[in-house]
Amino acid sequence: MNSENLAYWLGVAQTDGYLKKQFVKSRNLLRYLVVLDVGFRSLPMLKKFRNVSDEIFGVKGTIWENKKRNTIEYKFGAKNLLPIFDKLKIDFSDPPKPPRWVLNNEQYFGAYLAGVIDGDGDVRIRRPKYPQCVLRITSGKPATELMDAIKQILNIGASQSISYNNSIYQGRRISGKSYRLEFCVSSKNSNFFKDYVAHNMALKYKRDRIINYISNRQNSSRKI
């Protein structure tokens, strides 16, 4: 069952997805649902997540558009899948934590990272004169296990910082803190990102920034 698609699915599930426990009183029934709730810009990611859910777990699920929140929700019943999730060490809690089967395979880890970046990551190009491609992954708790994996597998530095949020949403003030894991695409890992990460990403606007950065960097190197 282990595959690049499953690794990507897990990366998305651990960022924008969650496992919901629901008691249906009228039927005296306890339900478990895997839910993915995203903005319209992330629709390609949701579609890939849905397709992989069908391919690997044999579930169709339902898609619902929340016009009030301007989001799209995909969900499917997962009660019968709980033993499989347990066997695969799939943990839906925050922050994202790659299981051992992902860490032991570079291709799986690249696909997992693609899912995490599509979910809660952003790609930024800094320093116009000497460009630097910076990846940031935001979580509600410190993503220590993921940071350690990035350092070890990609052989690069990574750092984590706290961000304090204070904003107004639909008339309500929202306060809290989040953690940002930050690392860079470099000459040491550009092939890894090109071969294992970028081609697994569903969100073109994030994927293209990484691919274009690597391409421009390689072209500049050839001219020297």
N, C-alpha and C positions, 0 to 999 in steps of 0.2 A: 504493500500500500504506500510505502514511503516514496515520494517523488518530488520533483521540482514544483509541480502544481500544488501538491499538498503543503509544501514548505511555504509557498507564496500565500496560500489560503490561511495558514496559521499566522503569518505576519500581519495580514489584514484583520483577522479575528482578534488578535491581541492588541490592536490599536483602535480601530473604529468599530469593532464588534464586541458583543458580550453574550454571556449565557444567562438567560432570564428564567427564573423560577416563578411559576404562576399557578395559583390555586383557583380552580373553577368551582365556585360554591354550588352552583345549580346542578352540577354533575358529580360533585364530590370527587373531583379529579385533580391531581397534581400534574402540571405540564412543565416541560423543559423546552425552551426555545432558544435557538441561536439567532441573534438579531444583529443586523448591520444597518445603521442609520447614518446617511451621508447627505451632503449637499449635491446639487445637480452637477457641479463640476466634476464630482467623483463618480458619475454614473458609469463610465467604462470600467472602473475598479469593481463596482457593485455587480456589473454584468459578468465579469470574469469570476468573481467570487461565487455567484449563482451557478455558473456553468461548471466550475470545479466541484461545487457541492453536489450537483447532479451526477457528474462523472465519477466521483470517488465514493460518495455516501448514498447515491441513488435517491436523492430527495429533490423535489421540484420547488417547494416553498411558494411564497406569495410576495408580490411587490406592491407597495402601497405608497401613494404620493400624499404627503402632508402639506397642503397648500398654505396652511397657516404658518408653519415653521419653515416652509420652503425647503423641505428635505424629502428624500426618498428612503423608504424602509423596506428591507428584505428580511424575511424570517422563515424558519422552518422548524417543525417539531423535532426534538433531538433526544427524547427520553430513551429510545432504543439504541442511541449512539453513545450513551454515557460510558459503557464498558470499553468501547473503541477509543474514545477520547482518553480514558484512563490508561489504556495500554500504550497509546502513542504519547503519553505525558503532555497532553494538550491542556494548558492552563489558561483560562480566559481572564484571569485577574490582572490588574494594572501593577507594575509596568510590564512591557513585553519581555518574555524570558524564553530564549530558544532552548528546546529540549536537546538531549544528548545526540539523538539521531540526526538532528540538523547540524550540530557542531562538528560531527565527525565526517561531514561530507561538504567540500567546498561549494559544489554546485547547489546543494540544498541550502547552505547558508546564504549564498548569493540570492537565491530565489526568495528566501525568508526575508532578507534585508530589503528586497524589492517591495514586498508586501508591507513591511513596516514603513518604508519611505512613502509609498503610495498612501498609506493610512494616516500616519501622524508625522510625516517628515516634510521638510521643505529644502529646496535646493537654491543656493545663492551664489552668485559670482561676485566676488569682492576684488578690490584693487584693480581698476581698469588698466593701469599701466603694466602691472605684473599680475595677471588674473589668478584668482584662487577660487576653486569650487568647494564650497562649504556645505556640508549636509548637517541638518539639525533635526533631531527627533524629540518631540515633546511628550511628556508623560506626567501623570499625577503623582508618581513616586519615583525615587531615584532608580534609573535603569542600570544598576551596577553590573548585573550578569551580562547584559548585552554589551555594555562598554568594555568589559574584560574580554569578551569574545572578539570584538572588533580589534582591540589591541593585539590579541594573540594571532588571530587568523589573517588579518590584513597587515600586521607588523607595522602599525602606525600609532601615533599618539591620538588620544581622545580625551575630552574633558566634559565635565558636567557642571551646570550652574543652576541656580534657583531664579525663577522669574516670578515677580509679584504682580498679580493682575487686579485691576480696579476699573471696571467699566460699567456702563449702563446698557441693559438689554431689555427691550420692550417695557421701558419704564422702571425696571428693577435694577438696583445696583448689585453687581456681582463682584465679589472679592475672593481672592484665594491665591494659591501659589502653585507653580508647576516647575518641572525640571526639564532642562534642555541638554541633551547629549549632542555633542558637536565633534565632527571629524571631517577630514578633507580627502578629496580625490587627488592623488599625487602620482608621480612617475612610478612609485613602488606598487601601487594597486590599480592603475588605470586599466590594465588588461583584465583584472578580476571584475571591475565594474562593467567593462565592455562585454565580456564573455558570459558572466554569471548574473549580473544585477540588471543592467539596462534592458536586455531583451525580454526579461520577465515582467517589467513594469507595465501597467495598464494605462497610467496617466501620461499622455504624450507630452504635456507641457513640462513635467518634471523630468521625464526620460530624455527629452531633446536637449535640455540644459546640460545634462551629464555627457551625452554623446557629443554634442557640439564642442564642449570644453575639451574633451579628450582629443577630438579631431583637430581642433585649432592648436592645441599644445604639441601634438605630433607633427603637424605641418611646420610649426615654428622651429622645432628641433631640426627638421630636415634642411631648413634654410641656413642654419648656422654652420 
